[in-house]
Amino acid sequence: METRAEKRTREVPYEKTNPFEWIIDQIIRFRYIIGILFLILIVVLNLNGSSIGSWDKIVSERSDDKKSDVIFGENRAVRSDEWMVQTPFYFSQAESDYPVVNKQYGKEGQNMILAYNSPVKDITVIGKPFNWGFLFLGKERGLSFYWGFKIIGMLLLSFELVMILTKRNKYLSLLGAFWITFSPSIQWWFMQHVGDLIFFTLAIMVASYYFIAKHDNKILRLLMMSLIVINGIGFVLVLYPAHQVPLAYLILFWLFGTLIHFRKKIVLDIWDLPIIIGGLGLIVFILLHFYNTSKDAIDATMNTIYPGHREAEGGGRPLSDYFLFLTNWKIPFEDFDFYGTNNGEVASYFNLFPLTVLLSPFVFFSKRGKEEKYLGVILGLFCCFVFGWTYFGYSHGIAKTLMLTYVTSTRGLVTLGFGSVLLSLWMINFLWEYVKVSWWIKLIIFGLVMIQASHSVISSVMGLYFNNFEIFMTLVVFALLLFCVLFKLKKVFILGMTVIVLVSGIFVNPVVRGTGAIDKKTLAEEIVKIKKKDPDALWLSEGDLYNFTPALGVKTINSVRFYPDMKLWHEIDPKGKNEKIYNRYAHTRAFAVSEATRFHLDRPDNFTVYLNFTDCKKLGFKYVISKRPMEDYNSLNYAQFERIYGPDKDKWSIYKLSFTSDEEQVQPEDEIDPVGGTENYQEIPQPAPSYGEYIN
């Protein structure tokens, strides 16, 4: 984004730099070429960061004799939204030629634009640049393109944004690129809403700034508007207001600050009208198209009991939560499982927001860098606005007006963390370049921050997570970083902070080659063989296998749904007695049993349905995958199960279901027997822990 003159101005002659600095300079100079080369390499080597290897614990028998596809790191079972939901969604789309409504899901199918922004052959795909690879590379390398494009793009966009914030401090900007991209908040939620929305927000902020800053360059102006169109569409289509609302405010704050910053230089010309109106018009056109084609699915999603009718109150976060980033270095290596939370929920952005608050009077009254204050002040106001919502909360009327009732305080912390990283980077550069503070004042500020940090660690759940030595070392390292910032030990801070953010983020997701964790399973290959012979058959997958079969392109009665399949459930529940259970975003576990049909809500995002054989016949599924000996039911002389595969080493079998009579089986009124009605049956397993995006 730099002109040649700017490059010449900032570049230091080779003879005045050491070899290490020269290498860093060349990486920065050729960053876009390097990024493209790395993307090509990632796709060619068929690499991705998915934790789909977690399926090995459910289905382990492979046809290629490999034990794992992981090259580096480890699968994250806790990220079930990725490996159990989103990645199978994407594979299901690839197997079905990327429809908007994928008919492989139940009776009505599922709108896949809503389902984690799955790749679709539709104009809305313009707003999903990570998914473009699926359309021309297939599912394996499409997944590689997804991970490679997203992480490389985020590094480049983060670098550009921090260059704006730091007035082209290239080394601090390089740190900022790693700091943002490898923040645990991003890495633990990389394929979900956080990763998408932060990417889109970065792109919109960079593009809107350069649209104004480089206004004389018509080609660049057009390019920036193209970025705004692509990422603006993508931002809206995520449809997760808990993060969208505060990030939309961040974009508005940023745009306002940019306009103030360039208020004396803005001169509109004849090209602005067609570029701006054309770009915004294209966004509106595509979003209207999306609404018209997806209205029923949107309404169904908004009218779910969970999360559609959820309203947040705000407030309630203890001060210790704002220091949760101190756990970042450890959570890639040890589970955080206190009080029902997990690593993904505590993953935070390392930031210096408390330090920035204490330094704000000196920044505000600084006589130097007057024009550079606007962006920092705007970011500071945004952070205070979100902090107020998460810590104090606002009245219901104000919150409703500002749409903050969509934002739980837990999710608000994530957006506050992102804003605080941007503010911290701006503050560090401003402090180093423009502000002079007496050494004794720095020591007081240093002490105040460390007192709060120490109290937050010792008095909260972090005190249980860390042992005494870890508490001591964590606080010592944090103190050293604060000291380096305050006393301008620039190189030590940049090097130390780079190490910390890389350790915190680079070990979160594994490096994986291929998708054999799904495709190369003997069970999967047998399912695909049956599907080719009987492509329209409906399947039921028992236990935790529910979202495995859709990934293979098999029409499945139970899976993960973003909104309920009312047509399917009303066939067996015509009066809607169980609608409070199934009208939700849900992981759906199902079992075929001889007892009365019953629904059971396991968690807010997970329910189990026990289907009597009469209802099995009503729903019309033909194949059942189970670990139980289903042929034991044949003695009832109604439902007949023919084993056509298995059991494999994990005890999975495939059964073909038929019925011997057209008469309905009488459903008993007694409670369901959890072991299936015979002493020879294995106990029906309880649902595995789910850490869905919609929790909290």
C-alpha positions, 0 to 999 in steps of 0.5 A: 500500500506504499508509494515508491517515495515512501519506501525510499524514505523509510528504507535503511541502506544495506550497509547500515543494517545487520544481516538479520534486519536486512532479511526482515526488510526483504520479507516485508518488501516482498510480502505479497509475493511471499504470501502467494508462494506460500499459498501455492505451496500449502495447496500443492502439499495439501495442508490444512489446520483442521482437527478432523483427526478427532474423528479417529476417536469415533471411527478409527479403522482406515483403509490406508493403514495410516494412524494419523494425518497430523504432521505437526501439533495435535487435534483439538477435540474441543473444537467440535464446531470445526471438525464435527460441524463446519468441515463436514458441512463443506465436504457435504457441499462438495459432494452435492455440487455446492447447492444453496439448499443441501438436500442431504440434510433431512427432509427439507434440506438445509440452507448452506449460506447460513450453515457456517458460510459453506461454499455455494454456487451462488452470487453470495460466494463473492463475499466468501473469498476463503471458499473460492478454492472449493469451487475449482480445486475440490474438497481436499485442496479447497480445504487447504486453500481455505486455511492458507488463504485465510491465515496469509490474508490475515497476516497481510491485512493485519500488517497493513492496518498496524502500518496505518496505526504506527505511521509505518513502523514496519517492525512494530507492524510485523509484530502486530501482524503476528500479534493479531493473526496468532492471537488465541481468540483467532486460532481457537475459533479460526474457522468459525465466526471470530476468524471470519469477522476479524478478517472482514473487519481488518479488510474493511478498515484497511480499504476504507482508510486507503480509499480516503488516504490515497484518493488521488489514485483512481485505480487504487480507489477502485481496488479498495472499493472492491475489497469493501464490497467483497468483505462487506458482503462477507461480514453481513453473511456471517449472521452472528450478531454477538460479534457482528454488532460490536465489530460494526461499531468498530468499523463505524468508529474507525471510519469516523476517525479516518474522516476526521484525520483527513478532514482538511484533505478530502476533495471529492471528484467525479469518480467518487459517485459511481465508485461509491454508489456502484460498490454500495449498490452491489452490496445491497443487490447481493444481500437482497438476493440472499434475503429473497432466496433464504428468507424462510431459513433466516426466519426459522433461524431467528425464531429458534428457541435457542439462540434466536430468542436469547437476549443479553443483559450485559455486565457481570464480568469480573476485572480478572476476566480482562487479564485472561490473556495471561493464560494464553501461553499455556492453553495450547499445552494443557486443558482449561476445564474449570467451572464448565469452561474450556480452552476456546472460551478463555482464549484471549487477545494479549493486550495492554488496555489497562496500561493505555488507560493509565497513560491516556492523560499524558497522551491526551495532553501531549503537544506532539503528534496532534494529528496522530491522536485521532485514530488512537482516541477513536479506538480508545472510545470504542474500547471504553464503550465495549468495556462499559457493556461487558463490565457495567451493562447498560439499561435495557432500553439503551441496549435494545436501541444499540442492538447490544442485547444480541451481544453477551458479555462473554462474546463482548470480551472477544471484540474488546480484546481485538480493539485493545490490541489495535489500541495497544499497538497505536499507544506503544508507537505514540508513547515511543515517538511523542510522549515524555513521562517522568521515570517515577510516574512510569514506575507508579503506572507500572506498579498499578498495572502489576497489582491488578494483574497479580490480584486477577491471577491469584484471586480467580480461576487462573490461580487454580489453572497455574501452579505457584511457579507458573504464576510467578513466571507469568507475572515476571514475563508480563512485568518485563514486557510492561517495563520494556514498553514504558522505558522504550526498550524497543527491540527487547519488547518486539522480540519478546512479544513476538515469541509470546504471541507465536507460542500462544497461537502457532501450537493451537491448530495442527498441521494436517496433510489431506482429509483421510481422517474422513475419506480413508475410513473403511466405514466411510468407503463402505457408506460411499459404495452403498450410496452409489448403488442407492443414492436416494436412500435416507440414513440414520447414524447413531451415537456421535456419528451424526455429522459424519455421513453428510460429509460423504454426501449421504442423505441423513435424517440426523445431523447438525442443524442451524435451524430445525427441519420442521417437516421431518419432526412434524411427521412424528410430532404433529402437535408440536409437543416437543418443539421446545426441544428441537426448535434450536441450533442443535447437534441431533443424536438419534437411536432406533428403539422398540420403545415409545418415541421420546425427545431429550434435551441434553444441552442447549445445543444438543438433543437426543431422539429415541425413535420407535420403529413405527416412526422410523417407518414414517420417516422412511430411512433405509440404513442405520449405522450403529454399534448395537446388535440391531438384529436382536430386534428382529424377533419382534417381527416388525422391524428387520435389520440386516447387517451388511457391514461390520462390525469393524474394530470400533464396533460400527455396523451398517444395517439395512432396515425393512418392515414385515408388516404395513400395520403400525407397531403399538408404541408402549406408554412406559418410559424408554429403556436406555439399553434398547429393550434387551439384556444383550444390548450395549447401553446407548451412549450418552452425548460427548461434550459439545463446545458449540459456538452458541454456548454462552 
